[in-house]
Amino acid sequence: MSEAYERERQNNSRLDELSSKVSALRGVTINIYDNARDQGVIDSSNEVFSNMGTSLKGSAGRLTRMAQQGNKVAILKLAGILVAIIVVLYWTLGLFFGRGSKAT
């Protein structure tokens, strides 16, 4: 009877070890899936930014050609866009880095 009890205890111990290994393997599998999904998001973000950069280059080229032709409206548009970009950058950097609110 003691021998059967010892075998049952060993079986339970090995079953617990196997269960913990299966749980660890499941965790690794889930982490691999999450990393693969995150990589897909990064790839799509890179593609969006690449397309946006190409679009901005094309727009800047068209504005430059219009400004070189001496079109006053085009020059004003270019100046307005540059001022707007500077204001937006100043505002965005102020949000990220803060302007330091001082408590008195």
Order of alpha helices (4+ residues) and beta strands (2+ residues): alpha-alpha
